[in-house]
Amino acid sequence: MAEVSALERQWRLLQAMIARRNGQNVAELAVELQVSEKTIRRDLVLLQKVGFPLNETVGHKGLKRWKVSAEHGPPAAIRWDEAATLYLGRKLMQPLSGTGLAEAWKSLSRKIELILSDDARKYLDRMAAMWLVTQPAASDYASQGQFIDDLALAIEEHRVTFLTYQSQAATEPVTYDVHPYGIVLHRGSLYLVAYTPHHGEVRHYKVDRISDVDVQTLRFPKPNEFDLESHLSGSFGVYRGTSPKDIHVRVRFAADVARYVQEKRWHASQKLTPQRDGSVIAEFELRATEELKAWVLSFGPKAEVLEPESLRQEIAQEVALLHQMYRPTSARTARRLPR
């Protein structure tokens, strides 16, 4: 086992004991965590000191075993490690701050705090400090919590909803009647997926641009076959495009970024093929390439679209515009001077 921090080792120790109702002896725990028995005993004393209900019992033939007591702790349906995980998971809800989900999580966290001692909370806070959830350019929904709760109700009960929305290109907001199907969290922002009778199609509305939500009593029939994951399967994010069939995309990534590309699952359809020169070719089946184009451009000269040719041309045009924009000031000025 690779060397781990004391906090992580103690967390694994707690989980190991919870997993076995009859407990484990020090020797067994030492073997499982691949540390000395002395280290296990020290960790057990520390966990006991900060408030976790660990007890040493004497069983058959005087065999001593450590286990987690169920007499004083969370409800029977929640294990101690689950309660601690809920407490630690507060940071993961930050992108949804202001929503009903985040408020419910806060309420649950407060209940969990009541069953943890001060020392146990301090111990878990130390563990939480080891993790950081970054949210670059994340949306702030503190002022739209009610809107999101209303949309959740409309989705759950299939209620027709009047949505006041101002798209990025619009000069003023417009009110639509929509049939809300679901909400997607993408890159720190929420998007409502809804059928719009006026347009006769399913559209996506960025929640940040919604200024009013009015849920009606009238209900709409939601298609049984509709599924959010399937709906977005051809997207490289949340933009679906209008292509009637899949677009086969091939991109070559240079050797110095190949590992980064291979470390992630960018899309369900991806196929990554390492090349002899260290580069990697990524293939996707998409219905829209707008978001993929921006992603490819973010790699600069380290990424080259091999197909389709139409996407190569779009990127070439973008690069030409960038070249023109970043030409030296003297060259741009000379071009504008009359001959």
N, C-alpha and C positions, 0 to 999 in steps of 0.2 A: 504494500500500500504506500502510495506517495505520502510524503510528509504533509500533515495537515495542521491547522492552527489548533490551539487548546480549545477554543470555543466550538469549532466544528467537531472535534473529537468528542467533547462532552455532549454535544447534540446527538451524535451517533450513538453514544453510550445510552442516553435516555431512550432513544427509539428502540435500541436493542432490548432493553428491559421491558418496555411496553409491549413489544411484539410477542413476548413469552409470559403468559399469565402466571406460570409457576416460578418465574424469576430465573436468574442465572447466578452461578458462583463467580468469584473473582477470576479464577483461572480461565473459565470459558470466555468471559468478557475480554480478558487480555489477549486470548488467541484470536477472537473475532476482530478486535480492533488493532491487532498486531502491535501492542505496546506491552510494557512490563506490568506485572500485578501491582507493583508499587504505584505506578501512574494511575491505574484503575481505582485503587483505594483512595488516592488523593482526589480524583475527579468525583467519586461517589460522595465523599465528605463535603466537597464544595457544592454539588447539586443539592444535597440535603440541607446545607447551611442557607442557601438562597431561597429555600422554600418548597422545593419539589418533594412530594411525599414518598421518599424512598425508605424502605425498611429492610433490615437484615433479619432473616428468619432462620431458625435452626430446624432442619428436617430430619429425615431418616438417617440413622447412624451419625447424627451430629453434623450433617452436611449443611453448611451455611450458604444461603442464597439471598441475593438482593432482588427486590421487585418493587414495582410502583403500587402504592396503596390506592384502592378505589374508594376508601371510606370518606376522604375529604378531598374533593376536587370538582372537576367539571361534571355536567350532567352525564348520565350513563352513555348516551349516544355519542359523546365527544371524548376522545382520548386526550391525555395530557399534551402529547406532542402536537395534536391537531389544534388544541386551544392555543398553544404557543405559536403555531404557524399562523393562525388567524390574527393574532396580535402583531406578528412580524409583517404580515401582508398588507398593512395599512399603506405603505408606500406605493404598492402596485395599483391602488385605486386613485392615485393622484390625477391621472388623466381624465377621470370622471368627476372631479370635484364640482360640487354644485348640483349634481344629479341625485335622484332618489336612491340609486344604487349606492352611491358613495355615502350618503347619509345613513342608509341602513347598515353599511359596513362600519361606520363610526359608532353607531349604536351597539352593534355586536362587539366591537373592540372594547367599548366601555364595560360591557357585561363581562367580557373575558378578564379585564383588569381587576374586577371585583374578586375573582377567585385566585388571583396571583398576589403573592406577598410583595412588599416594597422591594425586597432584595431580588425576588424573581424578576420583577419588571426591570430593575436596573441591569440585571444579567442579560435579559433579552434585548434591552436597549443597546447594550454593548455589541451584541450580535448584529442588531439592525444597522449599527453604524458601519459595519463591514460592507454593506450593500448600498449602492446608489442607483436610483432610476432617473436617468436624464430625460428631459422633455424639451428638446429644442423646438422652438416655435409651436409649442402645444397651445391649443385653444383653452380659453378660460370660460367655463360655463356657470360661474357663480351667479350670474344674473339671469340665466335661462333655465334654472332648475325646474321651474313650474312648467315651462314649455315641454321639457323632456319628459316629465311625469305625465303630462297630458298626452303626448305622443305614444308613450308606453301603454297607456290606457286604450288609446285608439287602436293600437296594434293588437293588443290582447283581445279586445271585444269587437274588432272589425267595424269600427265606427268611421263613417265619412267625416272628414276633417277639412275645415277651411284654413289654408296656410297662406300667410302673408310673407312673401319672399322677394328678395332683390338679388338677382343673379349678378355675377361679376361684371357682365357687359351691360346690364340694365341701368338706366338713369334714375329710376324710381321703383319702389316695390309694387308687386302685383299679387292679387289674391287668387288662389286656385282652390278648387275642391279636389282633394286627393284621397286615395285609399291607402293608408299606411301599412306596409308589409313588414318592415323591420328597420333596425338601426345598425350601422356598421361603424366601428372605430378604426380609423386609418390614419397613421402618422400623427397621432395626437389630436385628431379632429373627428367629430361625429357626423355621419351622413344618414339622412332619412331615405330609405328606399320605398317608393310609393308609386302606385298606378295613378296616372293622371287622365281622367276621362276626356278632358279638353284636347289632349294630344294623342290619346288612344295608345299610350305606351307606358312602360315603367320607367320612371326617371329618378335621379338622385339629387337630393337637396342638402347642401351643407348647412348644418344646424346653426352655425355662426351667423348665417344670412337670413334667418327666420326672425321676423319681428312680431308675429302674433300667431297663436294657435287657437282654433275654436272647434272643439270636438262636438259633433252633432249626435243626436239620438238615433238617427238613421244608420242602419248597418249595411255593409256591402258584402258580397260573396267573395271570399278569398279563394283563388284557385288552389285546389288540393295539391297540385304538382309543384307549386312554387316553393323554392328552397333558396335561401340567401347564398349559400356556398355555391350551388350550381349556377345561380344567376350571375355570380361574379367570376366564374371559372375561366372566362375568356379575357378577364381584365388583368392588367399588371398593377392593380390598385383598385380604384373605384370607377374609373372611366371605361364604359363598355363599348363605345363606338357604334358604327352602323354596318360593319362588314357582315354580309350574309353567311360567310363561312370562315373557318379558321385561317389565320395567316401564319405561315411557317416562317419563323425568324431564326437566323443563325448569326451569332456574334463571336468573334475571336477576341479573347482577352490575353494581353501580354503576360509573359512569365512572372513579372514582378507583382502582378495583381491576381494571378490565377488562384493562388491559395485562398485569398480573401473571398473570391467568387465561389470557390468550392466549399467553403465553410458554411454557406447559408442555403436555405431553401427559398429561392426567390419566387417561384411559381410552381403550382402542382404539376404542370406539364414539363418542367425543365428536364433536359438531358445534358449532362456535362461529359465531354469527351477530352481527356488530357492528350496533348500532342507531344511529339518527341522533343520539340524545342523548349518544352516547359510551359508553353501557353495552353489555354483550354478553350474549346469551342462549346458555347452554350446554345441550346436549341429550345425554342418555346412554340407553343400553339396558342395564338391569341386572336381576339376579335377586334382589338384596338392596339395601336402602337404608340399613342401620344405619350403615355407615362413611361413606357420603355425607352422612348427616344430621349427623354430628359435624363433617365438613369444612365444610358450609354454615354451621353455627353458629359456626365459627371466624372467619367474616367479619363476624359481628354483623349490624348493619342494612345492610351493604353487599351482602348476598345475599338474594334472595327466591325461594322455591320457587314456581313457577307451576303445576306439576302433577307428580305426581298429587295430588289433593285430600287423600288419606289422609296423605301425607307433610307437606303443609301443616299439617294438624291435629296431627300428632305434634310438629312444631317449635313450633307455637303453645302446646302443653301444656308443652314444655320452657321456653319463654320465660316462661310464667305462673309456673312453679315458681321460675325464677331471679328474677323480679320479687318474688315473695313472700320469697325468701331474702335479697334485698338491700334490702328495705324498711328505713327508718330504725329503729333500736332502739326508740325511743319508740312507734312505730306498732305494732311487733310485740308489745311489752309490753302496750299498751292493749288489743289484741285479746284477750289471754289473761286480762285482769282480769274478774272476775265482775260482772255487771250488777246 
